[in-house]
Amino acid sequence: MAWDPGQYLKFGGERLRPALDLLARVALDAPRNVVDLGCGAGALARILAARFPAASVVGLDGSDEMLAAARQGAKPGETIRWQRADIAAWRADPPADLIYSNAALHWLGSHDRLFPHLMAQLARGGVLAVQMPRQHEAPSHALIDRIAAKHGYLPERMKRNPRPAPVPPPGFYYDLLRPLTASLDIWETEYLHVLEGADPVPEFTRSTTLKPVLENLDPDDREAYLAEYRAACRLAYPPRPDGRTLFAFRRIFIVAVR
């Protein structure tokens, strides 16, 4: 699936805030090897490089489009290495002191295998810091499947570009990671984004959860689907008297120390 960095960054501020909240809970002073797993257009890898100036920082992603955007944003003297790789099969060499992943791992399945694999890529005392949306029960995401199923678009027509499965609840990650960690911190936060413009919730989801659904549809079906989804989102997220839209978005955070 091809990613659109421009569409994704329309809501860059809203997407950046949880990333910084996650980084604030990483208690490392001078890690040597830092990996931004699912680095996208590179903004967070650059923040990691500024936070840990002595570290070797790698920005890793599976999207050529996102990595191209990351390279285009390079500044003079920048030493971040951009690497294309399959996250599920990636292995750290040398072992990482920090594996940081913001809003990426929910696109991968088999978390019962993925998270232990990532813990094994850490040096002793290293940190796995992860943030993932856990929004599948909210109208913004539930409506995507509900409308698709209503018109018979799921599951047969979703095979070309599969969507992420719902992220499990916090207890799943606690039970999975506690035996593998020296310390483990898991929490959830529901952000209240104040969005502007027409149909802002569909615009927000269009670069992420909604994207694979739209790419699986023929042009005529796509426009009809979008019209129905936009109308449903207006009812679920009505504009406030000042014209802005309040969009509640739940995310899960994990900071695990090996």
Buried (B, 14 or more C-beta within 10 A) or exposed (E): BEBBBEBBBBBEEBBBBBBEBBBEEBEBEEBBBBBBBBBBBBBBBBBBBEBBEEBBBBBBBBBEBBBEBBBEBEEEEBEBEBBEEEBBEBEBEEBBBBBBBBBBBBBBEEBEEBBEBBBEBBBEEBBBBBBBBBBBEBBBBBBBBBBBEEEEBBEEBBEEEEBBEEBBEBEBBEEBBEEBBEEBEBEEBEEEBEBEEEBBBBBBBBBBBBBBBBEBBEEEBBEBBBEBBBBBBBEBBEBEEEEBBEBEBBBBBBBBBB
